[in-house]
């Protein structure tokens, strides 16, 4: 059954997506999560509600799209979501706590811990959450973690049940978090990459928090589009350093063409070169080697939500039964009408 936006059939899982991505990536991110949840649902209906945080700058076209499909964040507080997904975005401030949406984000984090069975925090949202909760600051790397990385399952947990011991996953970030600080503050690392560092980690408080430094939701061509954007920024003089090619992503022939193009662009920056870049990348087909793993971890996440919902329902039924038994076993006390003499 496809992900639903309007109707809420009985037995559906109600998920909220707070999509904070840039104007260029907002619709693609929306589509990626819809596709991922659809493939992970095992025919359980999912109702998806869309939100975005205030303070994120938008152009007119994107603002119009948001106004027609997204709910105001103030509507979140009275919702009855089962699960929540919060995306990141490119930072606008040197310190995450100075981001214009920081106050709204921290309020969302507190609300989710009281109201959702489980919450996913992706990339920058993961970094912001651990900074707010435990003061763990991310560390900028010399080179961007960019490409498809081999990850290993390092801890047993229902979230990674059924997954291969080794799998591939996209990463795209400049920053990482020290694993020793995570473990010292009660986080559990589930998957790790030799080259990319910590991949997925969790923290079980009142409710389950799931943190992804990677991007299971990415389409096969997402890294291609990011690379093309970053090369364009360099050529236009918006970036001082030519971007790294994504690791383990392009075939050998394409990588060779892109290396030759890089040499040309570094020697002579000119926007006249952009059509040549488009010609190299235009029709490239990238194999999605992470889709099964991505669907698996989200299937387990949805399963956790369903199990927690059932636990709550059973607890409520037992309470009702206990209250009924107390009423049946209570001594009969006659009600005196007005005028009766006690």
Secondary structure, DSSP 4 states (H G I P E B T S, - for coil): ---BSS---TT-EEEEEE----HHHHHHHHHHHHHHHHHHSTT--EEEEEE--TT----HHHHHHHHHH-B-GGGGGG---SEEEE-----SSSSGGGSTTHHHHHHHHHHHHHH-SEEEEETHHHHHHHHHHH-PPPEEEEEEEEEEEEEEE-S--GGGTT--SEEEEEEEEEEE--HHHHHHTT-EEEEEETTTEEEEEEEESSSEEEEESS-TT--TTHHHHHHHHHHHHHHTTS-SSPPPPPBTTS-HHHHHHHHHHHHHHHHS--GGGHHHHHHHHTT------SHHHHHHHHHHHHHHHHHHHHHHHHHHHHHHHHHHHHHHHSPP-PPPPTT---
